[in-house]
Amino acid sequence: MQNQAEVAAVAEAESVAKIHVGAAVKEIGMKIVFAIAAVVFVAAVLVICIYLFVRAVPAIGQVGVFEFLFGDTWLLGSGYYGIGNLIVGTCISTVGALIVGVPIGLLTAVFMAFYCPKWLYKFLKPLTNILAGIPSIVYGYFGMQVIVPAIRGMVGGGGFNIITTSLVLGIMILPTIISITENSLRAVPKSYYEGALALGATKERAIFRTIFPAAVSGVMTAIVLGIGRAIGETAAVSLVCGNVPQIPTDLSMPFMTLASAIASGMGYSSSGFPLEVLISCAAVLFVFILIITILIMLLKRKSR
């Protein structure tokens, strides 16, 4: 009996050892998979950065940094490569999109997180996901067929202007801002909200003075992602901005962004120096996103 017990104990110990070894092997294997995924991600970003700047720097140097960045004439087929007007147009359309999208997105997120009935939430949440999945060209076509005629009737002109572009981009960034902001608000511990109510704050004051400051990191992330989409949007903007490389002096004038200039220029600049200039425009867009991301990171760190 003693021998049988010893044999059983040894067998059990060997089984436990095999389980531990198998678990250790799986853990090491998953670490390797995760490390490979991280390396691939970093490599992809580096390759894109290197490609853009290797192609862009010589072209910008040939045109001239000042002339390229601050020149007011963009005629790709005629050899005029000043993107100053395009940069201004990109900034105007982005600011307009934020003016439209950020207040609506934040207030909608508050409604969904704190006020929305369950039966309505079951409808709004999938609707938000559907809006996020609609292709950009569909937004652009909707803007061209619906918003452009409406704006033309209200402010005059052709309807392809800052207002139309801001409305289209503002609608496009709504799903991103709503989803991330709502998740950030729900991630704040309920004790913050309950504590503010216990101290005599109203529901609205507890939300905007307690919950929002606690969720500021997620809210800023949502806004940054919205800015990124607004700056880099191409298809929709190309259909509604008018594609005229000028600085608009009123809301009814057409304009052009860097992204729409790249899209329109690719049709007849598939090679040669004009293609290098278009890649330089893409590099400028990349730098814009990088600067905005760094600024937001600094703001988030300061707020913490």
HELIX and SHEET records of a PDB file:
HELIX    1   1 GLN A    2  VAL A   63  1                                  62    
HELIX    2   2 VAL A   65  PHE A   70  1                                   6    
HELIX    3   3 LEU A   76  SER A   78  5                                   3    
HELIX    4   4 GLY A   84  VAL A  110  1                                  27    
HELIX    5   5 PHE A  111  TYR A  115  3                                   5    
HELIX    6   6 LYS A  118  GLY A  133  1                                  16    
HELIX    7   7 SER A  136  PHE A  142  1                                   7    
HELIX    8   8 GLY A  143  ILE A  147  3                                   5    
HELIX    9   9 VAL A  148  VAL A  155  1                                   8    
HELIX   10  10 ILE A  162  ALA A  187  1                                  26    
HELIX   11  11 LYS A  190  ALA A  198  1                                   9    
HELIX   12  12 LYS A  203  ALA A  206  1                                   4    
HELIX   13  13 ILE A  207  ILE A  211  3                                   5    
HELIX   14  14 PHE A  212  ALA A  214  1                                   3    
HELIX   15  15 VAL A  216  GLY A  232  1                                  17    
HELIX   16  16 ALA A  235  VAL A  240  1                                   6    
HELIX   17  17 LEU A  258  GLY A  265  1                                   8    
HELIX   18  18 PHE A  273  SER A  303  1                                  31    
SHEET    1   A 2 TRP A  74  LEU A  75  0                                        
SHEET    2   A 2 TYR A  80  TYR A  81 -1                                        
END                                                                             
